[in-house]
Amino acid sequence: MTLTDEDCLAETLAFNKEFEATAAGRPARERTPDATALAALRRNRLGGDAPPVRLPQGRDRVIAGGVRVRAFVPDRVDGVYLHLHGGGWVFGSADGQDEKLWRLAEQARLAVVSVEYRLAPEHPFPAGPDDCEAAARWLVDHAAAEFGTQRLLIGGESAGAHLSVVTLLRLRDRYGITDAFRAAHLLFGSYDLSMTPSQRLFGSKRLLSNTDTLRRTYELFTPGTGAEQRRDPALSPLFADLAGLPPARIVVGTEDPLLDDSLFLARRWQAAGAPVQLGVVAGAMHGFTLFPLTVTEREQRRERDFLSTAGR
């Protein structure tokens, strides 16, 4: 484990305090948001109050099985990055990070394909994972013809990191595919939906995620299940056999309720035989890369460096 960005700790903690104070003045969300509330929340960035910027470089298309994706293709392509967005399986969209994804595409020389997977509660498990699996299989079969390369990478943030691991496990277990995706980039993911100790003990701090918000998203994503049922490796990859997975970079902040998820996953991933880079960002809360912080700039640079060189 590498603890990073301790020199930025004062700035990071000050931002957390400001975020928590602002959040305390907002009304609490309904446990099960109605359609109107969901639509409003989904129109806006997860961390703000304005719709995301859609860039003309993003191209929407429909691929195998009717799955929608948004692709960013720079002039030079040395690989393809399958991106799975965050949002607790309930929020987020493939066009919610156009600026970041296009910058990554240009700087890392990657075709970035972001999946518009179906969201809960309208489409609970396994709909979202099914869409991500379909997109991954499409890339395995068509990346060379579509983008001129078979160097595939996968990753995402939060729920997207969870879906990335689930997708890799499905490719291995359902189709025997273990070497198509050459690396995984996993930002502050949830890997134990029955709740790790850090999830249970985090409490009610009004940061982007806390114990109660995590519990609510699990209920929406996997309705009718209890904690023991959510230990199923199909839902919680922390309990899966991780053999045959590619090298990974796993990142989390020290003020994230999902801290244990990343620490535990990194240990098990490495024990299963694959190299792991584990970065723990001092003072960072869940979803910190959504915000204009020094640690965000640094983390995005580290992400670019990893994805531009991984799997070569």
N, C-alpha and C positions, 0 to 999 in steps of 0.2 A: 504494500500500500504506500502511496505517495501522497502526503498532505501538501496541497498546493495553495498558493496565493495568500499565505499568512500575512504578507506585507499589505494586503488590501483589506484585512479583517475589519478595521474600523469603518471603512466605507460600506462594506457588505452588511455589517450588523446595523449600521445606521439606516440603511435602506430597509432592512427587515423591520426595524422598529417603526419607521414611517409607514410601511405597507400595512403593518398590523393595526396601527392607529387609524388609518383610513378605512380599513376593512371593518373595524369595530363600529364605525358610523353607518354602515350599510345594513339594510334588513337582511336577516338570515334567509337563505334559499329554502324553498319548500323541499321537503324530503323527496317527493316525487314531483318535479316541475310539470306544470301543464304545458300544452302544446304551444301556447303563446309565449310563455316564459322561455321555453326551450328554443324557440325560433329566434328570439331576441338575443339570447346568450350565444347561440351558434353564429349569428351574424358578425359578432365582434371578436376581437382577439381575446384569448383566455386571460391575458393580464391587463386589459384595458377596456375602453368604452367606444372604440371606433372600429368600423369594419376594416379588415386587412386590405393592403394594397395589392391589386392584381396587375402583374406585369405582362406586357405583350409577349415576352419571351416564353411564357408558359403556354403549353398546348394541351388542351383537353382532348381525350380520346377514350374510346371504349375498346377494351381488349377481350380476351377469351372469357366466356361465361357472363358477359355483360358487365364486367367490373370496369369502373371508371378510374382513370388515372390522369395525372397532370405531369407532363414531361418538360424538362428543361435540357436543351441539347446545345452545348457550346460548339464553336467551330472545330475544336480539337477534342476528341473523345478517347480517353485511355482506359475507360472502365464505365460501369453502370452501377449507380447507387439506388437500391430500392429503399425508399424512405416511407416510414409508417409514422404518421403524426400522432401527437399526444392528445389528451383531453378526456381521460378517464373512460374511454370507450363510449362516451355520451356526447362530448363536444369535439371541436376541432374539425379541420377540413384539409383537403389536399392543396387548396389555394390560400391557406392561412399564413404561409411563410414564404411567399414568392421571393421577396427581396433576399432573404437568407439563402434559400435554395438556389437561386440564380447566381448569387455570389459564390457559393460553394461549387456550383457547376463550372463556372469560369476558372476559378482559382485552382481547383483540384483536377480540372479537365475530365469531368465526369458527366455523363448523361444522368440526370436525376429524375427518377420516376416515382412520384408520390401517389399513394393509393387512396382513393376516395372510398374507403371501406364503410359498410353499413354500420350505423350507430344504434346503441341501446338508448332508451328502453324499447323503441319501436322494433328494433332488430337485436335481441339479446344473443348471447353465446348460443350457437357457434357462428353466427352470421359474419361478424367482423373477421375472425380468424379464417373463415372460408374464403373471403375475398382476398385476404393477404396471401393465402396459399395459392389461389388461382393466379394472382399477379406474379408470384415468384416462379411458378411453373411456366408461365408464359415467357418470362425472361430466360429461363433455362433453355427453352426451345427456340426463342426468336431473337435473343440479344445480338447474336452475330450478324444476322440479316438486317436487323433494324438499326443497330448502332455501330457495327463493325468491330465488336469486341466480345469476348466471352469472359472477361474479368468482371465478376459480379460481387457486389458488396451489399450489405443490408444493415439497417439501423433505424433508430427513432428515439423519441423522447417519451418518458412516462409510460402511458398505455402503449405507445408505439414501440418502446423497448421491449415490453412484455410480448407484444405481438410478433416482434422480430424473432425472439427465442422460440415462441410457439411455432412460427413458420419453419424455422430450421429443423425443429424436432419432427414436424409433420412431413417435411420433405424426406428426412431420413427414414422415418418409421413407415410411411405409406408408400414411398416410391424408391427407397434405397439410394436417394441422392444425398451424398455427403461432401462432395468436393466442388459443387458448382459455385457456391457462395464462399469467397475466400477470406472474408473478415466480417465481423459484426461490430457496430458502434452503438453502445447502449447507454443512453443518458437517463439517469434517475428513474429506473423502471421499478415496477411492482412485480415481484416474482413469486410471492406467496400470498394468495388471496384469502388464506385463513388468518393472516396477519402475523408478521414477525414481531418480536418484542418491541422494536423501535416504533412500529406502527401502533401497537396497543398502548404504549406508554407516552406517546408524544403529547396527547391531551388536546386541549381546545384552542391553542394559540391560533389566531386568525391570520395565518400565513396562507399561501396559495393552496396548501393541502394540510389536513390534520387528521386525527384519529376518526372523527365523525364523518368527514367528507369522504375519506377512503371507504369506510364501512358502507356509506350510502351508494357509492359508485359500484361496489361489489354487488350490492343488492339489485341495482338496475341492470348490471351486465349479466348476472347469473341469478335471475329471480327464482325463488323457491328453494334455494340451496342454503345449507348451514355451513359453519366453518369446517367441519370435518369433510363434507362433500367437496368443498373448495380446495382441499389438499390433493385432489386428483391431479396427477401430473399434466393432464390435458388442459387444466385451468391454471395450475401453479407450477411453472417449469422448475422451480427450486427443488421439487420432489422428483424430477425426471432423471433418467439416466442421460448424462450429458456427453457420453462418448461420441466421437466423430464430428464434433462441432468445430468450426474454424477458430482461428485466433480472434480475440475480442479486446476492445477497449471499453471499460466499464467506469462510469463517472457518476458521482453523487456528492451532495453537499452535506456538511456536518449538521446542519439545521433542517434536514429533510426527514420526515417520518419514515421514509423508505431507505434510510441509511443501512439498516441491517440487510435488506434485500440485496443490495449491491455487494456488501462485504461477504455475505454468505454465498451468493452466486459466483463471485470471483474465485473464492476458495474451491468450490465444487467444480467449476469450469476448468481450473488449472489442474485439480486432482484427476480430472477425466482425460488429461493429456494435451490440452491446447494452451498455447501461450496467452497470457492475460496481462493487459496494462490496467491497473486500477488507480484511478485518480479521485481523491477526496478533497473537495474544495472547501477551504476554511470558511465557516460562517454562512455558507450559501444555503438558501432555502430551496424547497421543491420548485422546479420550473424557473430557476434563476436566469436561464438563458433567454427568457422572454423580455428581459428588462435591460436598459442601457447602463450596464455596470462595467467596471474594469475587468471583473472576473468573467463577464460574458465575452468581451473582446478576446481575452486570453483563451477561453475555452473554445471559441469558434476557430481560433487559429490552430489550436491543438487538434481539433476535430479535422480540419482541412489537412493538416500535415499527416495525420494517421490515414485518412481515406485516400490521399494522393499517392501513398507509398504502399499500403497494405495489399497483399496478394499478388505482388509482381513476381 
